[in-house]
Amino acid sequence: MKTTIKFGSVSGIDLFVHWTFLIMLAGIFGFYVYQGLTIIAALAGVGLILSVFACVVLHELGHAFMARNFGIPTIDIVMYPIGGVARLARMPREPKQEFLIAIAGPAVNLAIAGVLFVLGSVLGTTLSASSSFQPQANIISMLMWINLGLVAFNMIPAFPMDGGRVLRAALASQMDYRNATHIASLIGQGLALVFGVYGMFNGMWTLPLVAAFVFMAARQEVQHVMDKT
């Protein structure tokens, strides 16, 4: 069974969406309608999700183009409900290269937020955080804060997020690559456990799912490095 659907290609990099993402969109639309929203309002909500989707695609392309700059091709980019993954043909072992590739994604989101800030200021849009997530908030302000949130979230020092790779790059500049991976992985797993427990005790049920994904990905990263060295 084919689990992904190709929806485009950028500079020779194929873009795919996992089928669960489409199910998520349908579920969100149905939930809005069930809550009594009009079809137009439900479509607007789905449109916001698709706008965030586009920002995440640009984030992953940032990784891909920086990797290409170091001669590392990207196999493809796959979008999932919890984010995107740019599958590189190989991971860099040079700490500086890994740092720049990892930081390129959040840098794109930061640039998007900057453009939206300028655009919102020119148009006279209210850009405060408190007003940006009200029901009638402007999409420009909402997307600006969402992109800033993506920067903060991705820079958490836990695999497979960008902050975890930045941490490993910093450690690898001072020690063996395998030891750097082990330390970065342990930190990532520890943070995942903290977030998971916090989510369970505070009714944030998506947080334990993300934490479980981060925890397993951190373990897989260690195993991958062990197999390659």
LINLIN-V491852 format. One record per pair of residues at least 6 apart in sequence whose ideal C-beta (glycine too) atoms are under 7 Angstrom apart, sorted by the first residue. I is the first residue (numbers start at 1). J is the second residue. D is the distance in whole Angstrom. If there is no record, write none. Layout:
BEGIN
i & j & d
I & J & D
I & J & D
END
This chain:
BEGIN
i & j & d
3 & 18 & 6
3 & 19 & 6
4 & 16 & 4
4 & 17 & 7
4 & 18 & 5
4 & 78 & 6
5 & 16 & 6
5 & 17 & 5
5 & 19 & 7
6 & 14 & 6
6 & 15 & 7
6 & 16 & 5
7 & 15 & 6
7 & 16 & 7
7 & 17 & 5
8 & 15 & 4
9 & 15 & 6
10 & 61 & 6
13 & 64 & 5
13 & 74 & 5
13 & 76 & 7
13 & 77 & 6
14 & 76 & 5
15 & 57 & 7
15 & 77 & 5
16 & 76 & 6
16 & 77 & 7
16 & 78 & 5
16 & 79 & 7
17 & 79 & 5
18 & 78 & 6
18 & 79 & 7
18 & 80 & 5
20 & 80 & 7
20 & 81 & 5
21 & 79 & 6
21 & 80 & 6
21 & 81 & 5
24 & 81 & 5
25 & 46 & 6
25 & 49 & 6
28 & 45 & 6
28 & 46 & 6
28 & 49 & 6
29 & 42 & 5
29 & 46 & 5
32 & 41 & 7
32 & 42 & 4
32 & 45 & 5
33 & 42 & 5
48 & 139 & 6
48 & 142 & 7
51 & 139 & 7
51 & 143 & 6
52 & 146 & 6
53 & 79 & 7
55 & 109 & 6
55 & 112 & 6
55 & 143 & 7
55 & 147 & 6
55 & 150 & 7
56 & 79 & 7
56 & 83 & 6
56 & 84 & 5
57 & 77 & 7
57 & 79 & 7
57 & 84 & 6
58 & 108 & 5
58 & 112 & 7
59 & 84 & 7
59 & 105 & 4
59 & 108 & 5
59 & 109 & 6
59 & 150 & 7
60 & 77 & 5
60 & 84 & 4
60 & 86 & 4
60 & 105 & 7
62 & 104 & 4
62 & 105 & 5
62 & 107 & 6
62 & 108 & 4
63 & 86 & 4
63 & 101 & 6
63 & 104 & 5
63 & 105 & 5
64 & 74 & 4
64 & 77 & 7
64 & 86 & 5
66 & 100 & 6
66 & 101 & 5
66 & 104 & 4
67 & 74 & 6
67 & 88 & 5
67 & 101 & 5
68 & 74 & 7
70 & 92 & 6
70 & 97 & 5
72 & 88 & 5
72 & 89 & 6
72 & 90 & 6
72 & 92 & 6
73 & 89 & 5
74 & 86 & 5
74 & 87 & 7
74 & 88 & 6
75 & 87 & 4
75 & 89 & 6
76 & 87 & 6
77 & 84 & 6
77 & 85 & 7
77 & 86 & 5
78 & 84 & 7
78 & 85 & 5
78 & 87 & 7
82 & 210 & 6
82 & 213 & 7
92 & 98 & 5
92 & 101 & 6
93 & 177 & 6
95 & 169 & 4
95 & 172 & 4
95 & 173 & 4
98 & 165 & 6
98 & 168 & 7
98 & 169 & 4
99 & 166 & 6
99 & 169 & 4
102 & 162 & 4
102 & 165 & 4
102 & 166 & 5
102 & 169 & 7
103 & 162 & 7
103 & 166 & 6
105 & 154 & 6
105 & 162 & 5
106 & 151 & 5
106 & 154 & 5
106 & 155 & 6
106 & 162 & 6
109 & 147 & 4
109 & 150 & 5
109 & 151 & 5
110 & 151 & 5
112 & 147 & 5
113 & 144 & 5
113 & 147 & 4
113 & 148 & 5
116 & 140 & 5
116 & 143 & 6
116 & 144 & 4
117 & 127 & 7
117 & 144 & 6
119 & 140 & 6
120 & 127 & 5
120 & 140 & 5
120 & 141 & 6
120 & 144 & 7
125 & 138 & 5
125 & 140 & 5
125 & 141 & 6
126 & 141 & 6
127 & 141 & 5
127 & 144 & 6
129 & 145 & 6
131 & 137 & 6
132 & 141 & 4
132 & 142 & 5
132 & 145 & 5
133 & 142 & 7
154 & 161 & 5
154 & 162 & 4
154 & 163 & 6
155 & 162 & 6
155 & 163 & 4
156 & 163 & 5
156 & 191 & 6
157 & 163 & 4
157 & 164 & 5
157 & 167 & 4
157 & 187 & 6
157 & 188 & 7
158 & 164 & 5
158 & 187 & 7
158 & 188 & 3
158 & 191 & 5
158 & 192 & 6
158 & 214 & 5
158 & 218 & 7
159 & 184 & 7
159 & 185 & 6
159 & 188 & 5
159 & 214 & 7
159 & 217 & 5
159 & 218 & 4
159 & 221 & 5
160 & 217 & 4
160 & 221 & 7
164 & 184 & 6
164 & 188 & 5
167 & 184 & 5
167 & 187 & 7
168 & 180 & 5
168 & 181 & 6
168 & 184 & 4
171 & 180 & 4
171 & 183 & 6
171 & 184 & 6
172 & 180 & 4
178 & 225 & 6
178 & 229 & 6
181 & 221 & 6
181 & 222 & 6
181 & 225 & 5
182 & 222 & 6
185 & 218 & 4
185 & 219 & 7
185 & 221 & 6
185 & 222 & 5
188 & 214 & 6
188 & 218 & 4
189 & 215 & 5
189 & 218 & 5
192 & 211 & 4
192 & 214 & 4
192 & 215 & 4
192 & 218 & 7
193 & 211 & 7
193 & 215 & 7
195 & 207 & 6
195 & 211 & 4
196 & 207 & 7
196 & 208 & 4
196 & 211 & 3
196 & 212 & 7
198 & 207 & 7
199 & 205 & 7
199 & 207 & 3
199 & 208 & 5
199 & 211 & 7
200 & 208 & 5
END
